[in-house]
Each structure stands twice: as C-alpha cells, then as structure tokens.
C-alpha cells in the first residue's frame, strides 16, 4: 500500500494502462461469450471510465517525473557552477593576498 508521499502511479506509464485495458477487455470477452453482454452492461462503462482516468493520471505523473528530473539536472548544474565560482573567488583572494604580502615585503 502506498504511503502518503508515494503515488500509486509513480511507476505507471500510459502504455501500462493500455496493457491493462487489453487484459481487462479479453476477460470481458470471455465473460460475454459465456454469460452474454447483459452481465457487463453496467460494469463496462465504469471500468472504461476508470481506465481513462488512470491513463490521464499516468500521463500526468510521467510528465511531472520528467519535470522533476529536469529540475534536478538544473540544480546539479547550478551547484557545479557555484562551486566553480567559489573556487575561482578563493584562488583570486589567495593571489591578491600573495601580491599584497609581496608588496609589503619588497617595500
């Protein structure tokens, strides 16, 4: 059972929903062949609606996961840039200190 932080659609892709729909459709066909279509007349539209909602959620989840991955890459890039700039600033400060010390020594 998913926790509050974990979405049940996290690992679910639209293709998975299509596969489920195919599997459910085959089961419905077997039931219809055995008992007739009246048995599923009320259930089938409800299942189709649920599958459509699931498809929508899976698509949205996939899109959000892609956005999260993009944002993580952006954060990593910005952190690397910040580290580079900090290192450059530290080097510049050391060079400035060394120059000042050299000036003081030579005077």
Secondary structure, DSSP 8 states (H G I E B T S, - for coil): ---TTS-TTTT--HHHHHHHHHHHHHHHHHHHHHH-GGGGHHHHHHHHHHHHHHHHHHHHHHHHHHHHHHHHHHHHHHHHHHHHHHHHHHHHHHHHHHHHHHHHHH-
